[in-house]
């Protein structure tokens, strides 16, 4: 139980491993939970670092549950990530020792070159991987679908920045049939997704998708995703506008001007069919008045989205405002005082004003979710709680049936090995 409180504190976990054998066994599981390597630093000499070879010798690699291969920008000549060219017999042996990975994340993976011999490189992940994250995957839509379909127990999927390597399908790609039909019943997180046809192809080849949670930002095939998950969707995170003040492309249309344009672009987006949908998530940055004064667009789009929900009295709608570390710029890791500054109080107050105006459309409960980590995260949560208390004291939430609830969701930082 003691170590259970320390799972996000790497320094304390290292100290626990020196106490005794029992504490070592309990702490090592959390200490080696996450492993991150970089293709540039770790593979350029044709092998993994000595420390990783030692981890394999000591039998620690099977403890890794989350494995991230970071890519890099190759000085203007393209993005470089994991590819078969970076493996030899020795590195493949160490790679195959990662037998309990549940979350696999790869930057710019060279999928076309992996596909012909996919079992050679990824077969050991087959029984355990439940979450797959692909950032800037190379390859055609059919090749990416084939790669996703290889992980037969896959529940969660995240696709990011598919503009990196646009590639059309060839005649040979059309012969690729996914080896398995993964369940895909958990999270789907899609951001900056421009490979048209991939989502629709995935739905067709897998016989539909049944995700319960969708997190969507700047996606061309938004309507297709929502229609495919109409019977199962419970939680939708939809960014009405991006943090830079631009608007996502909805239904293939780019929103560029004013609140009326935002509403017109959302026409046809009807969430009343989603009978299981009870929670709408909104990134805090999308309802930020500062510095882009984007709140009128946020208000217009959020009002329209909420108006499309079923108005059944039995349905309880939660609107979750999701904060991360970047939403608390005044917080530092070594900050001595978590006191709420005047600038932060003003920032929170402006966001609460937007929520109050949107609340006029229909009644909902506010949940403020602080998805943060580290000491800075703890101070950020305290500042958010203080802001809510101050707003309550001024009667700012009197019109709500439910007072705002602050939820702290500490994210585990990556272990930069």
The 8 nearest C-alpha neighbors of each residue, nearest first, counted from 0:
[[1, 3, 2, 4, 5, 25, 6, 26],
 [2, 0, 3, 4, 5, 6, 22, 15],
 [1, 3, 5, 4, 0, 26, 6, 25],
 [2, 4, 0, 1, 5, 6, 26, 29],
 [3, 5, 2, 1, 6, 0, 7, 8],
 [6, 4, 2, 8, 3, 7, 12, 11],
 [5, 7, 8, 3, 29, 4, 2, 12],
 [8, 6, 5, 411, 9, 412, 373, 4],
 [9, 7, 5, 11, 6, 10, 12, 373],
 [8, 10, 12, 11, 7, 13, 30, 6],
 [11, 9, 13, 12, 8, 14, 15, 7],
 [10, 12, 14, 13, 9, 8, 15, 5],
 [11, 13, 15, 9, 14, 10, 26, 30],
 [14, 12, 10, 16, 11, 15, 9, 17],
 [13, 15, 11, 12, 16, 17, 10, 18],
 [14, 16, 12, 17, 18, 13, 22, 11],
 [15, 17, 23, 13, 14, 18, 22, 26],
 [18, 16, 15, 14, 19, 23, 13, 22],
 [19, 17, 15, 16, 22, 23, 14, 20],
 [20, 18, 22, 21, 17, 23, 16, 15],
 [19, 21, 23, 22, 24, 18, 16, 17],
 [22, 20, 24, 23, 19, 25, 18, 16],
 [21, 23, 25, 19, 24, 20, 16, 15],
 [24, 22, 16, 20, 26, 21, 25, 27],
 [23, 25, 21, 22, 27, 26, 20, 28],
 [24, 26, 22, 23, 27, 28, 21, 2],
 [27, 25, 23, 28, 29, 24, 12, 22],
 [28, 26, 30, 29, 24, 23, 25, 31],
 [27, 29, 26, 30, 31, 62, 32, 25],
 [30, 28, 32, 27, 31, 26, 6, 25],
 [29, 31, 27, 32, 28, 26, 12, 9],
 [32, 30, 29, 33, 63, 28, 27, 62],
 [31, 33, 63, 29, 64, 30, 28, 65],
 [34, 32, 65, 31, 63, 414, 66, 64],
 [33, 35, 66, 414, 65, 67, 63, 416],
 [36, 34, 67, 415, 416, 66, 68, 414],
 [35, 37, 68, 69, 67, 416, 41, 38],
 [38, 36, 69, 39, 40, 41, 68, 70],
 [37, 39, 42, 41, 70, 40, 80, 69],
 [38, 40, 37, 43, 41, 42, 71, 70],
 [41, 39, 37, 38, 42, 43, 36, 44],
 [40, 42, 47, 38, 37, 39, 43, 48],
 [43, 41, 45, 38, 46, 44, 40, 47],
 [42, 44, 45, 39, 41, 40, 38, 46],
 [45, 43, 42, 46, 41, 47, 40, 48],
 [46, 44, 42, 43, 85, 86, 47, 87],
 [47, 45, 42, 44, 90, 48, 41, 89],
 [46, 48, 41, 42, 51, 90, 49, 52],
 [49, 47, 50, 51, 41, 46, 52, 42],
 [48, 50, 52, 51, 53, 47, 54, 46],
 [51, 49, 53, 48, 52, 54, 47, 55],
 [52, 50, 54, 53, 49, 48, 55, 47],
 [51, 53, 55, 49, 54, 50, 56, 48],
 [52, 54, 56, 50, 51, 55, 57, 49],
 [55, 53, 51, 59, 57, 52, 56, 60],
 [54, 56, 58, 52, 53, 57, 60, 59],
 [57, 55, 53, 54, 58, 52, 59, 51],
 [58, 56, 54, 55, 59, 53, 60, 52],
 [57, 59, 55, 56, 60, 54, 61, 62],
 [60, 58, 54, 62, 61, 57, 55, 31],
 [59, 61, 62, 97, 63, 55, 58, 54],
 [62, 60, 97, 98, 63, 99, 59, 96],
 [63, 61, 60, 59, 28, 31, 32, 64],
 [64, 62, 32, 61, 60, 31, 33, 65],
 [63, 65, 100, 32, 101, 99, 33, 62],
 [66, 64, 33, 102, 100, 63, 101, 103],
 [65, 67, 34, 103, 35, 33, 104, 102],
 [68, 66, 104, 35, 105, 69, 103, 34],
 [67, 69, 105, 36, 37, 35, 106, 104],
 [70, 68, 37, 106, 67, 36, 38, 105],
 [71, 69, 80, 106, 79, 38, 37, 107],
 [70, 72, 79, 78, 73, 80, 69, 39],
 [71, 73, 78, 74, 77, 79, 75, 70],
 [72, 74, 77, 76, 78, 75, 71, 79],
 [75, 73, 76, 72, 77, 78, 71, 79],
 [74, 76, 77, 73, 72, 78, 71, 79],
 [77, 75, 73, 74, 78, 72, 79, 71],
 [78, 76, 73, 75, 72, 79, 74, 163],
 [77, 79, 72, 73, 71, 107, 80, 70],
 [80, 78, 70, 71, 107, 73, 72, 77],
 [79, 81, 70, 107, 108, 106, 38, 82],
 [80, 82, 108, 109, 38, 107, 68, 85],
 [81, 83, 109, 84, 85, 108, 80, 113],
 [84, 82, 85, 86, 113, 112, 81, 109],
 [85, 83, 82, 86, 87, 81, 112, 45],
 [86, 84, 83, 82, 42, 45, 87, 81],
 [87, 85, 84, 83, 90, 91, 88, 45],
 [86, 88, 90, 89, 91, 85, 45, 46],
 [89, 87, 91, 90, 92, 86, 93, 46],
 [90, 88, 92, 91, 87, 93, 46, 86],
 [91, 89, 93, 92, 87, 86, 46, 88],
 [90, 92, 94, 88, 89, 93, 86, 87],
 [91, 93, 89, 95, 90, 94, 88, 96],
 [94, 92, 96, 90, 95, 91, 89, 55],
 [93, 95, 91, 96, 92, 97, 90, 120],
 [94, 96, 92, 93, 97, 91, 123, 98],
 [97, 95, 93, 94, 98, 60, 61, 92],
 [98, 96, 61, 95, 60, 99, 94, 100],
 [97, 99, 61, 96, 123, 100, 124, 95],
 [100, 98, 61, 127, 64, 97, 101, 63],
 [101, 99, 64, 65, 102, 128, 63, 98],
 [100, 102, 128, 64, 129, 127, 65, 99],
 [103, 101, 130, 65, 100, 128, 131, 129],
 [102, 104, 131, 66, 65, 67, 132, 130],
 [105, 103, 132, 67, 131, 133, 66, 68],
 [104, 106, 68, 133, 67, 108, 134, 132],
 [105, 107, 134, 70, 69, 80, 108, 133],
 [106, 108, 80, 136, 135, 134, 137, 79],
 [109, 107, 81, 80, 136, 110, 106, 137],
 [110, 108, 82, 137, 111, 112, 81, 107],
 [109, 111, 113, 112, 108, 138, 137, 114],
 [112, 110, 114, 138, 113, 109, 142, 137],
 [113, 111, 110, 114, 109, 115, 83, 82],
 [112, 114, 110, 117, 111, 116, 115, 83],
 [113, 115, 117, 111, 116, 112, 110, 146],
 [116, 114, 113, 117, 112, 111, 118, 119],
 [117, 115, 114, 119, 118, 113, 120, 112],
 [116, 118, 114, 113, 119, 120, 115, 121],
 [119, 117, 122, 121, 120, 116, 123, 114],
 [118, 120, 117, 116, 121, 122, 123, 113],
 [119, 121, 118, 117, 122, 116, 91, 113],
 [122, 120, 118, 124, 123, 117, 119, 125],
 [121, 123, 118, 125, 124, 120, 119, 117],
 [122, 124, 121, 125, 98, 95, 126, 97],
 [125, 123, 122, 121, 128, 127, 126, 98],
 [124, 126, 122, 150, 123, 127, 128, 151],
 [127, 125, 124, 128, 152, 123, 151, 150],
 [126, 128, 101, 124, 125, 99, 100, 129],
 [129, 127, 101, 124, 130, 102, 100, 125],
 [128, 130, 153, 154, 101, 152, 102, 155],
 [129, 131, 155, 102, 156, 128, 153, 154],
 [132, 130, 103, 156, 104, 102, 157, 155],
 [131, 133, 104, 157, 156, 158, 103, 105],
 [134, 132, 158, 105, 136, 104, 106, 157],
 [133, 135, 159, 106, 136, 107, 160, 158],
 [134, 136, 107, 161, 160, 163, 159, 106],
 [137, 135, 107, 108, 134, 133, 161, 138],
 [138, 136, 109, 164, 110, 108, 107, 135],
 [137, 139, 111, 110, 166, 142, 143, 136],
 [138, 140, 166, 168, 142, 141, 167, 143],
 [139, 141, 197, 143, 142, 144, 138, 194],
 [142, 140, 144, 143, 139, 172, 145, 168],
 [143, 141, 145, 139, 144, 140, 138, 146],
 [142, 144, 146, 140, 145, 141, 147, 138],
 [143, 145, 147, 141, 146, 142, 201, 148],
 [146, 144, 177, 142, 148, 143, 147, 141],
 [145, 147, 143, 149, 144, 148, 142, 114],
 [148, 146, 144, 149, 145, 150, 143, 131],
 [147, 149, 177, 145, 179, 146, 150, 180],
 [148, 150, 146, 147, 178, 151, 179, 145],
 [151, 149, 148, 125, 153, 152, 147, 181],
 [150, 152, 181, 179, 153, 149, 180, 148],
 [153, 151, 181, 150, 129, 182, 154, 128],
 [152, 154, 129, 181, 150, 151, 183, 130],
 [153, 155, 183, 185, 129, 184, 182, 130],
 [156, 154, 130, 186, 185, 187, 153, 183],
 [155, 157, 187, 131, 130, 132, 186, 188],
 [156, 158, 188, 132, 187, 189, 133, 131],
 [159, 157, 189, 133, 134, 132, 188, 190],
 [160, 158, 134, 190, 161, 189, 135, 191],
 [161, 159, 135, 191, 162, 192, 134, 190],
 [160, 162, 135, 192, 163, 193, 159, 194],
 [161, 163, 160, 164, 193, 165, 135, 192],
 [164, 162, 135, 161, 165, 160, 137, 136],
 [163, 165, 137, 162, 166, 161, 135, 138],
 [166, 164, 162, 163, 167, 194, 161, 139],
 [167, 165, 139, 138, 164, 168, 137, 140],
 [168, 166, 139, 169, 165, 140, 138, 194],
 [167, 169, 139, 172, 166, 170, 141, 140],
 [168, 170, 172, 171, 167, 173, 139, 166],
 [169, 171, 172, 173, 168, 174, 175, 167],
 [170, 172, 169, 173, 174, 175, 168, 141],
 [173, 171, 169, 174, 170, 175, 168, 141],
 [172, 174, 171, 175, 170, 141, 169, 168],
 [175, 173, 172, 171, 176, 170, 141, 169],
 [176, 174, 172, 173, 177, 145, 141, 142],
 [175, 177, 174, 178, 145, 204, 173, 141],
 [178, 176, 145, 148, 179, 149, 175, 144],
 [177, 179, 149, 148, 176, 180, 145, 151],
 [180, 178, 148, 151, 177, 149, 181, 150],
 [179, 181, 205, 148, 151, 182, 177, 178],
 [180, 182, 151, 153, 152, 183, 179, 148],
 [181, 183, 184, 154, 153, 152, 180, 151],
 [184, 182, 154, 181, 153, 185, 210, 155],
 [185, 183, 210, 209, 154, 182, 211, 186],
 [184, 186, 155, 154, 210, 211, 183, 212],
 [187, 185, 155, 212, 213, 210, 156, 188],
 [186, 188, 156, 213, 157, 155, 214, 212],
 [187, 189, 157, 214, 213, 215, 186, 158],
 [188, 190, 158, 215, 157, 159, 214, 187],
 [189, 191, 216, 159, 192, 217, 215, 160],
 [192, 190, 217, 160, 218, 159, 193, 216],
 [191, 193, 218, 161, 190, 160, 194, 159],
 [192, 194, 195, 161, 162, 191, 219, 218],
 [195, 193, 197, 192, 161, 196, 140, 165],
 [196, 194, 197, 193, 219, 220, 198, 140],
 [195, 197, 199, 198, 200, 194, 140, 220],
 [198, 196, 140, 200, 199, 195, 194, 201],
 [199, 197, 201, 200, 196, 202, 220, 195],
 [198, 200, 202, 196, 201, 197, 203, 223],
 [201, 199, 197, 203, 198, 202, 196, 204],
 [200, 202, 198, 204, 199, 203, 205, 144],
 [201, 203, 207, 199, 200, 205, 204, 206],
 [204, 202, 200, 206, 201, 205, 207, 199],
 [203, 205, 201, 206, 202, 200, 177, 207],
 [206, 204, 202, 207, 180, 203, 201, 208],
 [205, 207, 203, 204, 202, 208, 201, 180],
 [208, 206, 202, 205, 203, 227, 209, 201],
 [207, 209, 202, 210, 183, 227, 228, 206],
 [210, 208, 184, 228, 231, 183, 211, 207],
 [209, 211, 184, 185, 212, 183, 186, 208],
 [210, 212, 232, 233, 231, 185, 184, 186],
 [211, 213, 234, 186, 210, 235, 232, 233],
 [212, 214, 235, 187, 186, 188, 236, 215],
 [215, 213, 236, 188, 235, 237, 187, 189],
 [214, 216, 189, 237, 190, 188, 236, 213],
 [215, 217, 190, 238, 218, 237, 191, 189],
 [218, 216, 247, 191, 248, 190, 192, 219],
 [219, 217, 192, 220, 216, 221, 191, 248],
 [218, 220, 251, 248, 221, 249, 250, 193],
 [221, 219, 223, 222, 218, 250, 224, 198],
 [220, 222, 224, 223, 218, 219, 225, 249],
 [221, 223, 225, 224, 220, 226, 250, 268],
 [224, 222, 226, 220, 221, 225, 227, 199],
 [225, 223, 227, 221, 222, 226, 228, 220],
 [224, 226, 222, 228, 227, 223, 229, 221],
 [227, 225, 229, 223, 228, 224, 222, 230],
 [226, 228, 224, 225, 229, 223, 208, 207],
 [229, 227, 225, 231, 232, 226, 209, 230],
 [228, 230, 273, 226, 227, 231, 232, 225],
 [231, 229, 228, 273, 232, 274, 275, 209],
 [230, 232, 211, 228, 229, 209, 275, 233],
 [233, 231, 211, 228, 276, 229, 212, 275],
 [232, 234, 276, 275, 211, 277, 212, 231],
 [235, 233, 212, 278, 276, 279, 232, 213],
 [236, 234, 213, 279, 280, 212, 214, 237],
 [237, 235, 280, 214, 279, 281, 213, 215],
 [236, 238, 215, 281, 235, 214, 239, 216],
 [237, 239, 240, 216, 281, 285, 282, 241],
 [240, 238, 297, 300, 237, 285, 301, 246],
 [241, 239, 246, 238, 285, 245, 247, 244],
 [240, 242, 243, 245, 244, 246, 285, 238],
 [243, 241, 284, 244, 285, 240, 245, 287],
 [244, 242, 241, 245, 291, 240, 285, 246],
 [243, 245, 242, 241, 291, 293, 240, 246],
 [246, 244, 241, 243, 240, 247, 255, 242],
 [245, 247, 240, 254, 241, 248, 255, 244],
 [248, 246, 217, 249, 240, 216, 253, 241],
 [247, 249, 253, 252, 217, 251, 219, 218],
 [248, 250, 251, 252, 219, 247, 221, 253],
 [251, 249, 252, 219, 222, 221, 220, 248],
 [250, 252, 249, 219, 248, 253, 220, 218],
 [253, 251, 248, 249, 250, 254, 264, 219],
 [252, 254, 248, 255, 249, 247, 251, 246],
 [255, 253, 246, 261, 252, 256, 248, 260],
 [256, 254, 253, 246, 257, 245, 260, 261],
 [255, 257, 260, 254, 258, 261, 259, 296],
 [256, 258, 260, 259, 261, 296, 255, 295],
 [259, 257, 296, 261, 260, 299, 295, 262],
 [258, 260, 262, 261, 257, 263, 299, 256],
 [261, 259, 263, 257, 258, 262, 264, 256],
 [262, 260, 258, 264, 259, 263, 300, 254],
 [261, 263, 265, 259, 264, 260, 300, 258],
 [262, 264, 260, 266, 265, 261, 259, 258],
 [263, 265, 261, 262, 266, 260, 249, 254],
 [266, 264, 262, 263, 268, 267, 261, 249],
 [267, 265, 263, 268, 264, 262, 269, 303],
 [266, 268, 269, 265, 264, 222, 263, 250],
 [269, 267, 266, 265, 270, 222, 307, 304],
 [268, 270, 307, 271, 267, 272, 308, 304],
 [269, 271, 308, 307, 272, 273, 268, 309],
 [270, 272, 309, 308, 273, 269, 307, 274],
 [273, 271, 270, 274, 229, 269, 309, 230],
 [274, 272, 229, 276, 271, 270, 275, 230],
 [273, 275, 276, 272, 271, 230, 229, 309],
 [276, 274, 233, 273, 232, 277, 231, 230],
 [277, 275, 233, 273, 232, 274, 234, 278],
 [276, 278, 316, 233, 275, 315, 317, 234],
 [279, 277, 317, 234, 316, 318, 276, 235],
 [278, 280, 318, 235, 236, 234, 319, 317],
 [279, 281, 236, 319, 318, 235, 320, 237],
 [280, 282, 320, 236, 238, 321, 237, 319],
 [283, 281, 321, 284, 285, 320, 238, 322],
 [282, 284, 322, 285, 321, 320, 286, 281],
 [283, 285, 287, 242, 282, 286, 326, 241],
 [284, 286, 283, 242, 282, 240, 287, 241],
 [287, 285, 294, 284, 283, 297, 350, 288],
 [286, 288, 284, 289, 285, 294, 350, 293],
 [289, 287, 292, 294, 293, 290, 291, 286],
 [290, 288, 291, 287, 292, 293, 346, 294],
 [289, 291, 292, 288, 287, 293, 244, 243],
 [290, 292, 293, 289, 244, 288, 243, 287],
 [293, 291, 288, 289, 294, 290, 287, 295],
 [292, 294, 291, 288, 296, 295, 244, 297],
 [293, 295, 297, 288, 296, 286, 292, 298],
 [296, 294, 298, 297, 293, 299, 258, 292],
 [297, 295, 258, 299, 294, 298, 293, 300],
 [298, 296, 294, 300, 295, 299, 286, 301],
 [297, 299, 295, 301, 296, 300, 302, 294],
 [300, 298, 296, 302, 258, 297, 301, 295],
 [299, 301, 303, 297, 302, 298, 262, 261],
 [302, 300, 304, 298, 303, 299, 297, 305],
 [303, 301, 305, 299, 300, 304, 357, 298],
 [302, 304, 306, 300, 301, 305, 299, 262],
 [305, 303, 301, 306, 307, 302, 300, 308],
 [306, 304, 302, 307, 303, 308, 301, 360],
 [305, 307, 303, 304, 308, 302, 360, 361],
 [308, 306, 269, 270, 305, 304, 271, 309],
 [309, 307, 271, 270, 305, 306, 310, 304],
 [308, 310, 271, 311, 307, 270, 274, 272],
 [311, 309, 312, 308, 314, 271, 361, 306],
 [310, 312, 313, 314, 309, 315, 308, 271],
 [313, 311, 314, 310, 315, 309, 316, 362],
 [314, 312, 311, 315, 310, 316, 309, 277],
 [313, 315, 312, 311, 316, 277, 310, 309],
 [316, 314, 277, 313, 317, 363, 312, 364],
 [315, 317, 277, 363, 278, 314, 364, 318],
 [316, 318, 278, 364, 363, 365, 319, 279],
 [319, 317, 279, 365, 280, 278, 364, 366],
 [318, 320, 280, 366, 367, 365, 281, 317],
 [319, 321, 281, 367, 283, 282, 280, 368],
 [322, 320, 282, 368, 283, 281, 319, 369],
 [323, 321, 369, 283, 370, 368, 326, 282],
 [322, 324, 370, 371, 325, 326, 369, 321],
 [323, 325, 326, 371, 327, 376, 322, 328],
 [324, 326, 327, 323, 328, 322, 284, 371],
 [327, 325, 324, 323, 328, 322, 284, 283],
 [326, 328, 325, 329, 324, 330, 379, 323],
 [329, 327, 330, 325, 326, 324, 331, 343],
 [328, 330, 327, 331, 343, 340, 326, 379],
 [331, 329, 328, 375, 327, 334, 379, 332],
 [332, 330, 334, 375, 333, 329, 328, 374],
 [331, 333, 375, 374, 334, 330, 373, 376],
 [334, 332, 331, 335, 374, 375, 330, 336],
 [333, 335, 331, 336, 332, 330, 337, 375],
 [334, 336, 333, 337, 331, 332, 338, 378],
 [335, 337, 338, 334, 378, 339, 333, 330],
 [338, 336, 378, 339, 382, 381, 335, 334],
 [339, 337, 336, 340, 382, 381, 378, 385],
 [338, 340, 382, 343, 337, 344, 341, 385],
 [341, 339, 343, 342, 344, 338, 382, 329],
 [340, 342, 344, 343, 345, 339, 346, 338],
 [343, 341, 345, 340, 344, 346, 339, 347],
 [344, 342, 346, 340, 345, 341, 347, 339],
 [343, 345, 341, 347, 346, 342, 386, 348],
 [346, 344, 348, 342, 343, 347, 341, 349],
 [347, 345, 343, 349, 344, 348, 342, 350],
 [348, 346, 350, 344, 345, 349, 351, 343],
 [347, 349, 345, 351, 350, 346, 344, 352],
 [350, 348, 352, 346, 351, 347, 345, 353],
 [351, 349, 353, 347, 352, 348, 286, 287],
 [350, 352, 354, 348, 353, 349, 355, 347],
 [353, 351, 349, 355, 350, 354, 348, 356],
 [352, 354, 356, 350, 351, 355, 357, 298],
 [355, 353, 351, 357, 356, 352, 358, 350],
 [356, 354, 358, 352, 353, 357, 351, 359],
 [355, 357, 353, 358, 354, 359, 352, 298],
 [356, 358, 354, 359, 355, 302, 360, 298],
 [359, 357, 355, 360, 356, 361, 354, 362],
 [358, 360, 357, 361, 356, 355, 362, 302],
 [361, 359, 358, 357, 302, 306, 305, 362],
 [362, 360, 359, 358, 363, 305, 306, 357],
 [361, 363, 358, 399, 364, 360, 359, 400],
 [364, 362, 316, 317, 361, 318, 365, 358],
 [363, 365, 317, 401, 318, 316, 366, 403],
 [366, 364, 403, 318, 319, 317, 367, 404],
 [365, 367, 319, 404, 403, 405, 368, 318],
 [368, 366, 405, 320, 319, 404, 406, 321],
 [367, 369, 406, 321, 320, 405, 370, 322],
 [370, 368, 322, 407, 371, 408, 323, 321],
 [371, 369, 408, 323, 409, 322, 368, 410],
 [372, 370, 376, 409, 323, 324, 410, 369],
 [371, 373, 376, 409, 410, 411, 412, 375],
 [374, 372, 376, 375, 377, 332, 371, 7],
 [375, 373, 377, 376, 332, 378, 372, 333],
 [374, 376, 332, 378, 373, 331, 377, 330],
 [375, 377, 372, 371, 379, 373, 374, 378],
 [376, 378, 374, 380, 379, 375, 381, 373],
 [379, 377, 337, 381, 375, 380, 376, 382],
 [380, 378, 376, 382, 377, 381, 375, 383],
 [381, 379, 383, 377, 382, 378, 384, 376],
 [380, 382, 384, 378, 379, 383, 385, 377],
 [381, 383, 385, 379, 339, 380, 384, 386],
 [382, 384, 386, 380, 385, 381, 379, 387],
 [383, 385, 381, 387, 386, 382, 380, 388],
 [386, 384, 382, 388, 383, 387, 389, 381],
 [385, 387, 383, 389, 384, 388, 344, 390],
 [388, 386, 390, 384, 389, 385, 391, 383],
 [387, 389, 385, 391, 390, 386, 384, 392],
 [390, 388, 386, 392, 391, 387, 385, 393],
 [389, 391, 387, 395, 393, 388, 392, 386],
 [392, 390, 394, 388, 393, 389, 395, 396],
 [391, 393, 389, 390, 394, 388, 395, 387],
 [392, 394, 390, 391, 395, 389, 396, 388],
 [395, 393, 391, 397, 392, 396, 390, 398],
 [394, 396, 390, 393, 391, 397, 392, 398],
 [397, 395, 398, 399, 394, 391, 402, 390],
 [396, 398, 394, 399, 395, 391, 400, 402],
 [397, 399, 396, 400, 395, 355, 358, 394],
 [400, 398, 401, 397, 396, 402, 362, 364],
 [399, 401, 398, 402, 364, 362, 363, 397],
 [402, 400, 399, 364, 403, 365, 363, 396],
 [401, 403, 399, 404, 396, 400, 365, 364],
 [404, 402, 365, 366, 401, 405, 364, 367],
 [403, 405, 366, 367, 406, 402, 365, 368],
 [406, 404, 367, 368, 366, 403, 407, 384],
 [405, 407, 368, 367, 369, 408, 404, 366],
 [408, 406, 369, 368, 409, 370, 405, 380],
 [407, 409, 370, 369, 410, 406, 371, 368],
 [410, 408, 372, 371, 370, 407, 411, 376],
 [411, 409, 372, 371, 412, 370, 408, 7],
 [410, 412, 7, 409, 413, 372, 6, 371],
 [413, 411, 410, 414, 372, 7, 373, 33],
 [414, 412, 415, 33, 411, 35, 34, 67],
 [413, 415, 416, 33, 34, 35, 412, 31],
 [416, 414, 35, 413, 34, 36, 412, 33],
 [415, 414, 35, 36, 34, 413, 50, 51]]
